[in-house]
Amino acid sequence: MKLLIILSIAEFSDEVRAMMTRNNVPVYSETEMYGFRTEKHKPDIRTWFSQGDQGIYSTLFFSFQDETTVKNILKEVGKYNEEYEGDRDNPLHAYQVAVEDFA
């Protein structure tokens, strides 16, 4: 069993939900977050509305799934990010965590 974790800014949450549906994930959880960047502020006109000293609305998704499902979603997230590379400052982030034991 694996724990799948996906981080997305709020604007891309629907894409993550669609990935879960396409990959037949029957149950997952999500929670809203407010993230901050700590690196030194570097003005960039592409992201004028979300500079380093202001927070970014994000969503954390997680689900316990079999390894095959998690690997398929990780591949889909990778492909999705490649398609939009350079067009987005906040790509999707996905992680697989091994579950050693549970009760």
Secondary structure as UniProt FT lines:
FT   STRAND          2..9
FT   HELIX           10..12
FT   HELIX           13..22
FT   TURN            23..24
FT   STRAND          29..35
FT   HELIX           45..47
FT   TURN            48..49
FT   TURN            52..53
FT   STRAND          56..65
FT   HELIX           67..83
FT   TURN            84..87
FT   STRAND          93..98
//
